[in-house]
Amino acid sequence: MVSSLILNKFHEEGMAAITGLLRGQVAKLANVHAETLRYYEELGLIAPPLRSDSGYRLYTEEVLEQLVLIQNAKSCGFTLKEIQKALVKSKENLIDIHDFLKVIDEKTNKIRKEIAQREQTADMLEQLRQDLQAADKHPGTQATLRALNME
């Protein structure tokens, strides 16, 4: 899982004792673009970083954990908006495990419906292919070929 890879790398490189990581370091560890961090900050997906005396953003291990959560959620098909909504609710203690399971079930059902629709489209395309290759073409297929100048 993404989480163990990122956090293990963080600890292997001896960064746990550091009070903060620079944006480029976090981006490299989390395998995201540096500007993604700023974007996630703007959306409220990750905690705002501390600032060094010279103004550099200093990120904590907590931000790495938040990035892992975001990446895992995205890989499961959740949008940034959905992730943001869940994070806000969790911060306000407005979501529990049952709510989370319900959201997962809803997402799973949505994906299954999309798959069914795609399979139906694939079946229609296969039928069209067969109709186009048939020696005795249906009048509707013949009309389509005429309209496309493919008689």
N, CA, C and O of each residue as an XYZ file, in Angstrom:
604
protein
N       0.844     -1.181      0.000
C       0.000      0.000      0.000
C       0.892      1.248      0.000
O       2.009      1.230      0.517
N       0.384      2.306     -0.579
C       1.142      3.545     -0.697
C       1.635      4.032      0.660
O       2.774      4.482      0.781
N       0.796      3.946      1.669
C       1.119      4.507      2.982
C       2.406      3.955      3.542
O       3.259      4.721      3.991
N       2.568      2.648      3.529
C       3.763      2.072      4.127
C       4.999      2.440      3.329
O       6.062      2.645      3.914
N       4.893      2.528      2.027
C       6.057      2.885      1.206
C       6.560      4.284      1.520
O       7.759      4.489      1.710
N       5.661      5.235      1.575
C       6.051      6.621      1.827
C       6.596      6.786      3.237
O       7.667      7.362      3.432
N       5.869      6.289      4.204
C       6.298      6.483      5.594
C       7.555      5.691      5.910
O       8.385      6.155      6.691
N       7.720      4.499      5.321
C       8.960      3.747      5.520
C      10.141      4.511      4.945
O      11.203      4.581      5.564
N       9.958      5.084      3.762
C      11.030      5.864      3.146
C      11.369      7.066      4.021
O      12.538      7.415      4.190
N      10.339      7.690      4.572
C      10.511      8.834      5.465
C      11.406      8.445      6.642
O      12.353      9.159      6.972
N      11.104      7.326      7.261
C      11.863      6.884      8.433
C      13.247      6.352      8.049
O      14.215      6.579      8.775
N      13.352      5.646      6.915
C      14.634      5.109      6.475
C      15.643      6.227      6.219
O      16.838      6.070      6.472
N      15.158      7.329      5.727
C      16.050      8.440      5.414
C      16.327      9.297      6.641
O      16.940     10.359      6.537
N      15.878      8.836      7.796
C      16.176      9.529      9.042
C      15.504     10.874      9.170
O      16.022     11.763      9.845
N      14.371     11.037      8.541
C      13.720     12.339      8.524
C      12.721     12.516      9.652
O      12.198     13.613      9.850
N      12.450     11.455     10.390
C      11.448     11.560     11.445
C      11.858     12.554     12.518
O      11.006     13.196     13.133
N      13.144     12.683     12.742
C      13.616     13.577     13.804
C      13.637     15.040     13.364
O      13.744     15.942     14.196
N      13.536     15.266     12.081
C      13.564     16.634     11.567
C      12.225     17.299     11.886
O      11.170     16.678     11.761
N      12.277     18.537     12.288
C      11.051     19.235     12.663
C      10.190     19.578     11.463
O       8.992     19.813     11.618
N      10.752     19.613     10.299
C       9.969     19.914      9.112
C      10.725     19.583      7.854
O      11.953     19.649      7.804
N       9.971     19.228      6.841
C      10.545     18.926      5.536
C      10.162     20.026      4.560
O       9.065     20.581      4.631
N      11.061     20.330      3.664
C      10.774     21.313      2.630
C       9.789     20.738      1.623
O       9.639     19.521      1.506
N       9.130     21.617      0.907
C       8.106     21.203     -0.052
C       8.646     20.189     -1.048
O       7.981     19.194     -1.337
N       9.829     20.424     -1.570
C      10.414     19.502     -2.548
C      10.688     18.126     -1.956
O      10.526     17.108     -2.630
N      11.104     18.101     -0.695
C      11.366     16.819     -0.040
C      10.070     16.026      0.146
O      10.025     14.825     -0.118
N       9.031     16.703      0.597
C       7.748     16.030      0.796
C       7.192     15.563     -0.545
O       6.676     14.452     -0.663
N       7.302     16.418     -1.543
C       6.807     16.062     -2.873
C       7.521     14.812     -3.384
O       6.887     13.919     -3.946
N       8.807     14.750     -3.192
C       9.586     13.592     -3.644
C       9.177     12.345     -2.868
O       8.960     11.290     -3.464
N       9.072     12.452     -1.561
C       8.684     11.302     -0.746
C       7.289     10.802     -1.094
O       7.049      9.595     -1.141
N       6.380     11.723     -1.334
C       4.985     11.363     -1.616
C       4.741     11.105     -3.100
O       3.652     10.687     -3.491
N       5.749     11.354     -3.916
C       5.641     11.159     -5.361
C       4.516     12.003     -5.964
O       3.704     11.520     -6.754
N       4.495     13.268     -5.571
C       3.564     14.234     -6.145
C       4.367     15.458     -6.590
O       5.504     15.654     -6.161
N       3.777     16.258     -7.433
C       4.417     17.493     -7.875
C       4.383     18.494     -6.717
O       3.435     18.510     -5.933
N       5.403     19.312     -6.616
C       5.473     20.299     -5.531
C       4.270     21.242     -5.546
O       3.779     21.637     -4.488
N       3.802     21.600     -6.720
C       2.641     22.492     -6.803
C       1.366     21.807     -6.313
O       0.418     22.474     -5.898
N       1.347     20.479     -6.363
C       0.199     19.742     -5.840
C       0.032     20.012     -4.353
O      -1.090     20.126     -3.860
N       1.143     20.115     -3.643
C       1.076     20.408     -2.209
C       0.392     21.749     -1.962
O      -0.472     21.869     -1.093
N       0.784     22.737     -2.726
C       0.178     24.067     -2.567
C      -1.316     24.013     -2.886
O      -2.135     24.623     -2.198
N      -1.652     23.272     -3.940
C      -3.057     23.127     -4.334
C      -3.850     22.429     -3.227
O      -4.952     22.862     -2.890
N      -3.299     21.360     -2.664
C      -3.972     20.654     -1.581
C      -4.127     21.546     -0.346
O      -5.115     21.445      0.383
N      -3.149     22.411     -0.122
C      -3.262     23.379      0.983
C      -4.450     24.307      0.743
O      -5.254     24.543      1.645
N      -4.554     24.831     -0.483
C      -5.639     25.756     -0.825
C      -7.001     25.099     -0.641
O      -7.959     25.742     -0.211
N      -7.078     23.807     -0.972
C      -8.341     23.082     -0.838
C      -8.623     22.665      0.605
O      -9.735     22.254      0.937
N      -7.611     22.775      1.450
C      -7.767     22.353      2.837
C      -7.610     20.853      3.025
O      -8.020     20.306      4.049
N      -7.018     20.187      2.041
C      -6.814     18.744      2.133
C      -5.650     18.378      3.051
O      -5.655     17.330      3.695
N      -4.657     19.258      3.097
C      -3.536     19.034      4.007
C      -3.396     20.255      4.909
O      -3.775     21.370      4.551
N      -2.845     20.007      6.075
C      -2.668     21.088      7.046
C      -1.673     22.111      6.509
O      -0.702     21.740      5.850
N      -1.900     23.377      6.779
C      -0.938     24.389      6.351
C       0.396     24.142      7.065
O       0.421     23.835      8.256
N       1.483     24.276      6.339
C       2.784     24.013      6.943
C       3.247     25.168      7.824
O       2.778     26.301      7.716
N       4.168     24.835      8.680
C       4.853     25.877      9.442
C       5.781     26.605      8.475
O       5.997     26.151      7.351
N       6.318     27.716      8.911
C       7.276     28.456      8.076
C       8.605     28.556      8.807
O       8.654     28.770     10.018
N       9.676     28.396      8.047
C      10.998     28.577      8.635
C      11.246     30.073      8.818
O      10.455     30.899      8.362
N      12.333     30.412      9.480
C      12.678     31.823      9.665
C      12.843     32.536      8.334
O      12.594     33.736      8.220
N      13.264     31.783      7.333
C      13.458     32.389      6.016
C      12.215     32.265      5.129
O      12.261     32.618      3.950
N      11.111     31.769      5.685
C       9.851     31.743      4.955
C       9.547     30.456      4.208
O       8.508     30.359      3.555
N      10.432     29.463      4.286
C      10.175     28.205      3.593
C       9.082     27.419      4.309
O       8.981     27.438      5.535
N       8.267     26.729      3.514
C       7.248     25.854      4.092
C       7.938     24.643      4.710
O       8.817     24.039      4.095
N       7.539     24.295      5.920
C       8.086     23.122      6.597
C       6.940     22.172      6.920
O       6.059     22.489      7.719
N       6.966     21.014      6.292
C       5.897     20.032      6.444
C       6.266     18.980      7.487
O       7.441     18.681      7.699
N       5.248     18.429      8.127
C       5.445     17.418      9.163
C       5.119     16.028      8.618
O       4.638     15.879      7.495
N       5.390     15.027      9.435
C       5.043     13.655      9.069
C       3.526     13.519      8.920
O       3.044     12.710      8.127
N       2.785     14.306      9.681
C       1.326     14.278      9.581
C       0.875     14.598      8.158
O      -0.086     14.012      7.660
N       1.569     15.522      7.511
C       1.209     15.876      6.135
C       1.470     14.688      5.213
O       0.689     14.425      4.298
N       2.561     13.976      5.452
C       2.819     12.771      4.662
C       1.676     11.767      4.846
O       1.230     11.143      3.883
N       1.217     11.620      6.058
C       0.105     10.706      6.324
C      -1.165     11.185      5.609
O      -1.925     10.374      5.080
N      -1.391     12.496      5.596
C      -2.549     13.044      4.896
C      -2.427     12.791      3.389
O      -3.412     12.466      2.726
N      -1.220     12.943      2.862
C      -0.987     12.692      1.434
C      -1.234     11.227      1.096
O      -1.775     10.913      0.036
N      -0.843     10.347      1.984
C      -1.084      8.918      1.781
C      -2.588      8.664      1.720
O      -3.069      7.954      0.837
N      -3.317      9.244      2.655
C      -4.769      9.101      2.662
C      -5.367      9.597      1.349
O      -6.206      8.924      0.750
N      -4.938     10.760      0.911
C      -5.452     11.347     -0.332
C      -5.137     10.448     -1.523
O      -6.009     10.188     -2.352
N      -3.898      9.974     -1.610
C      -3.511      9.115     -2.733
C      -4.295      7.812     -2.721
O      -4.753      7.354     -3.768
N      -4.452      7.218     -1.557
C      -5.215      5.970     -1.470
C      -6.675      6.197     -1.848
O      -7.265      5.388     -2.564
N      -7.256      7.290     -1.373
C      -8.649      7.599     -1.701
C      -8.808      7.849     -3.202
O      -9.770      7.379     -3.810
N      -7.872      8.585     -3.797
C      -7.923      8.839     -5.237
C      -7.810      7.538     -6.019
O      -8.508      7.349     -7.015
N      -6.927      6.633     -5.569
C      -6.762      5.370     -6.281
C      -8.012      4.496     -6.159
O      -8.216      3.591     -6.969
N      -8.844      4.760     -5.157
C     -10.121      4.046     -4.996
C     -11.251      4.735     -5.756
O     -12.398      4.293     -5.691
N     -10.942      5.805     -6.470
C     -11.936      6.470     -7.298
C     -12.610      7.672     -6.676
O     -13.527      8.237     -7.272
N     -12.179      8.078     -5.492
C     -12.781      9.252     -4.866
C     -12.194     10.519     -5.473
O     -11.003     10.582     -5.776
N     -13.038     11.517     -5.646
C     -12.587     12.804     -6.171
C     -12.005     13.636     -5.031
O     -12.225     13.337     -3.858
N     -11.267     14.670     -5.384
C     -10.726     15.562     -4.360
C     -11.855     16.216     -3.567
O     -11.726     16.435     -2.363
N     -12.944     16.525     -4.232
C     -14.083     17.132     -3.545
C     -14.668     16.164     -2.518
O     -15.010     16.568     -1.407
N     -14.781     14.903     -2.883
C     -15.297     13.899     -1.954
C     -14.346     13.706     -0.774
O     -14.776     13.562      0.370
N     -13.062     13.707     -1.071
C     -12.052     13.557     -0.018
C     -12.110     14.748      0.925
O     -12.069     14.592      2.146
N     -12.206     15.938      0.343
C     -12.287     17.161      1.148
C     -13.504     17.117      2.073
O     -13.405     17.454      3.253
N     -14.645     16.703      1.536
C     -15.875     16.619      2.322
C     -15.701     15.646      3.490
O     -16.123     15.938      4.609
N     -15.089     14.506      3.235
C     -14.866     13.507      4.289
C     -13.915     14.037      5.356
O     -14.127     13.815      6.548
N     -12.860     14.740      4.924
C     -11.897     15.278      5.886
C     -12.535     16.338      6.780
O     -12.284     16.380      7.984
N     -13.355     17.187      6.182
C     -14.039     18.220      6.966
C     -14.959     17.557      7.993
O     -14.971     17.936      9.164
N     -15.716     16.577      7.549
C     -16.627     15.883      8.475
C     -15.861     15.171      9.581
O     -16.295     15.154     10.733
N     -14.725     14.585      9.229
C     -13.960     13.861     10.252
C     -13.365     14.815     11.281
O     -13.295     14.491     12.466
N     -12.935     15.993     10.828
C     -12.386     16.982     11.766
C     -13.448     17.461     12.745
O     -13.150     17.788     13.894
N     -14.679     17.498     12.280
C     -15.792     17.956     13.118
C     -16.495     16.788     13.812
O     -17.555     16.963     14.412
N     -15.894     15.588     13.726
C     -16.475     14.372     14.315
C     -17.899     14.120     13.841
O     -18.748     13.684     14.618
N     -18.159     14.395     12.568
C     -19.489     14.198     12.001
C     -19.586     12.935     11.155
O     -20.592     12.716     10.481
N     -18.549     12.105     11.185
C     -18.541     10.878     10.396
C     -17.966      9.764     11.257
O     -16.983      9.946     11.976
N     -18.608      8.609     11.163
C     -18.079      7.453     11.882
C     -17.856      6.318     10.889
O     -18.041      6.497      9.685
N     -17.463      5.164     11.387
C     -17.135      4.038     10.515
C     -18.331      3.609      9.675
O     -18.163      3.207      8.523
N     -19.533      3.690     10.234
C     -20.734      3.295      9.489
C     -20.999      4.252      8.329
O     -21.393      3.827      7.244
N     -20.781      5.543      8.564
C     -20.923      6.529      7.491
C     -19.891      6.265      6.393
O     -20.187      6.350      5.201
N     -18.682      5.945      6.826
C     -17.594      5.685      5.877
C     -17.921      4.446      5.041
O     -17.726      4.450      3.826
N     -18.416      3.392      5.685
C     -18.793      2.182      4.964
C     -19.929      2.463      3.976
O     -19.951      1.903      2.879
N     -20.862      3.321      4.359
C     -21.966      3.681      3.470
C     -21.430      4.399      2.220
O     -21.870      4.123      1.103
N     -20.493      5.306      2.415
C     -19.896      6.026      1.285
C     -19.162      5.049      0.362
O     -19.239      5.163     -0.861
N     -18.454      4.094      0.957
C     -17.744      3.092      0.161
C     -18.738      2.261     -0.647
O     -18.518      1.994     -1.829
N     -19.833      1.852     -0.002
C     -20.855      1.076     -0.708
C     -21.456      1.872     -1.854
O     -21.668      1.332     -2.940
N     -21.735      3.154     -1.623
C     -22.293      4.010     -2.676
C     -21.322      4.149     -3.842
O     -21.724      4.093     -5.004
N     -20.038      4.331     -3.522
C     -19.017      4.459     -4.570
C     -18.914      3.153     -5.358
O     -18.815      3.171     -6.585
N     -18.937      2.023     -4.653
C     -18.865      0.717     -5.304
C     -20.054      0.505     -6.235
O     -19.887      0.042     -7.363
N     -21.252      0.843     -5.766
C     -22.448      0.697     -6.601
C     -22.388      1.600     -7.827
O     -22.785      1.194     -8.919
N     -21.899      2.804     -7.653
C     -21.763      3.728     -8.785
C     -20.802      3.161     -9.830
O     -21.071      3.223    -11.029
N     -19.690      2.614     -9.369
C     -18.704      2.037    -10.285
C     -19.292      0.826    -11.011
O     -19.071      0.649    -12.209
N     -20.040     -0.005    -10.286
C     -20.666     -1.175    -10.921
C     -21.668     -0.741    -12.001
O     -21.754     -1.371    -13.056
N     -22.421      0.328    -11.740
C     -23.358      0.842    -12.748
C     -22.601      1.352    -13.968
O     -23.007      1.110    -15.104
N     -21.491      2.063    -13.727
C     -20.678      2.566    -14.837
C     -20.116      1.419    -15.659
O     -20.075      1.491    -16.887
N     -19.682      0.361    -14.984
C     -19.156     -0.813    -15.687
C     -20.248     -1.434    -16.546
O     -20.006     -1.789    -17.699
N     -21.443     -1.567    -15.993
C     -22.569     -2.142    -16.744
C     -22.880     -1.295    -17.976
O     -23.143     -1.831    -19.053
N     -22.848      0.031    -17.815
C     -23.104      0.917    -18.951
C     -22.008      0.765    -20.010
O     -22.301      0.740    -21.206
N     -20.771      0.666    -19.583
C     -19.658      0.476    -20.526
C     -19.771     -0.864    -21.254
O     -19.496     -0.952    -22.451
N     -20.181     -1.910    -20.521
C     -20.354     -3.217    -21.152
C     -21.471     -3.172    -22.187
O     -21.365     -3.780    -23.252
N     -22.546     -2.446    -21.870
C     -23.640     -2.290    -22.826
C     -23.152     -1.554    -24.074
O     -23.498     -1.928    -25.195
N     -22.350     -0.508    -23.878
C     -21.789      0.230    -25.014
C     -20.872     -0.668    -25.836
O     -20.907     -0.630    -27.066
N     -20.057     -1.469    -25.172
C     -19.164     -2.394    -25.880
C     -19.970     -3.403    -26.691
O     -19.598     -3.734    -27.817
N     -21.075     -3.894    -26.124
C     -21.946     -4.832    -26.846
C     -22.531     -4.159    -28.086
O     -22.592     -4.765    -29.156
N     -22.961     -2.905    -27.940
C     -23.523     -2.167    -29.077
C     -22.478     -1.979    -30.167
O     -22.781     -2.117    -31.352
N     -21.264     -1.669    -29.775
C     -20.196     -1.495    -30.757
C     -19.876     -2.813    -31.466
O     -19.632     -2.830    -32.673
N     -19.878     -3.898    -30.723
C     -19.628     -5.214    -31.327
C     -20.728     -5.557    -32.318
O     -20.457     -6.098    -33.391
N     -21.973     -5.242    -31.959
C     -23.084     -5.489    -32.880
C     -22.940     -4.629    -34.135
O     -23.178     -5.102    -35.246
N     -22.553     -3.378    -33.957
C     -22.328     -2.498    -35.110
C     -21.236     -3.064    -36.007
O     -21.363     -3.057    -37.231
N     -20.188     -3.544    -35.406
C     -19.081     -4.142    -36.171
C     -19.591     -5.328    -37.000
O     -19.267     -5.460    -38.180
N     -20.389     -6.180    -36.365
C     -20.932     -7.343    -37.070
C     -21.860     -6.906    -38.202
O     -21.826     -7.462    -39.300
N     -22.687     -5.902    -37.916
C     -23.597     -5.388    -38.945
C     -22.829     -4.828    -40.137
O     -23.233     -5.029    -41.282
N     -21.738     -4.135    -39.881
C     -20.945     -3.547    -40.959
C     -20.230     -4.612    -41.791
O     -19.978     -4.411    -42.979
N     -19.910     -5.731    -41.173
C     -19.185     -6.795    -41.875
C     -20.119     -7.815    -42.528
O     -19.664     -8.664    -43.296
N     -21.409     -7.742    -42.234
C     -22.359     -8.716    -42.765
C     -22.503     -8.567    -44.274
O     -22.495     -7.458    -44.808
N     -22.633     -9.691    -44.941
C     -22.818     -9.675    -46.390
C     -24.189     -9.087    -46.738
O     -24.310     -8.298    -47.675
N     -25.203     -9.468    -45.989
C     -26.564     -8.975    -46.206
C     -26.846     -7.925    -45.137
O     -27.349     -8.240    -44.059
N     -26.519     -6.686    -45.447
C     -26.618     -5.621    -44.464
C     -28.061     -5.166    -44.242
O     -28.860     -5.091    -45.175
N     -28.366     -4.870    -42.998
C     -29.663     -4.325    -42.589
C     -29.852     -2.979    -43.291
O     -28.875     -2.260    -43.503
N     -31.095     -2.622    -43.659
C     -31.330     -1.333    -44.331
C     -30.810     -0.135    -43.526
O     -30.323      0.836    -44.107
N     -30.910     -0.200    -42.207
C     -30.389      0.898    -41.379
C     -28.877      1.005    -41.487
O     -28.327      2.106    -41.511
N     -28.211     -0.132    -41.553
C     -26.752     -0.142    -41.706
C     -26.380      0.403    -43.081
O     -25.422      1.164    -43.213
N     -27.137      0.012    -44.098
C     -26.881      0.519    -45.455
C     -27.040      2.036    -45.500
O     -26.254      2.727    -46.148
N     -28.060      2.556    -44.810
C     -28.287      4.006    -44.783
C     -27.128      4.723    -44.082
O     -26.696      5.794    -44.510
N     -26.636      4.115    -43.000
C     -25.492      4.701    -42.284
C     -24.276      4.745    -43.194
O     -23.576      5.756    -43.244
N     -24.019      3.670    -43.907
C     -22.867      3.629    -44.815
C     -23.004      4.652    -45.940
O     -22.022      5.286    -46.327
N     -24.224      4.814    -46.466
C     -24.445      5.821    -47.514
C     -24.172      7.226    -46.955
O     -23.531      8.046    -47.613
N     -24.666      7.497    -45.733
C     -24.485      8.822    -45.122
C     -23.006      9.107    -44.903
O     -22.587     10.264    -44.931
N     -22.225      8.078    -44.688
C     -20.783      8.260    -44.457
C     -19.960      8.086    -45.734
O     -18.730      8.066    -45.689
N     -20.662      7.959    -46.893
C     -19.991      7.748    -48.184
C     -19.082      6.518    -48.134
O     -17.939      6.560    -48.591
N     -19.598      5.439    -47.581
C     -18.828      4.207    -47.440
C     -19.537      3.009    -48.063
O     -19.348      1.873    -47.627
N     -20.356      3.268    -49.085
C     -21.103      2.166    -49.715
C     -20.170      1.210    -50.397
O     -20.616      0.223    -50.981
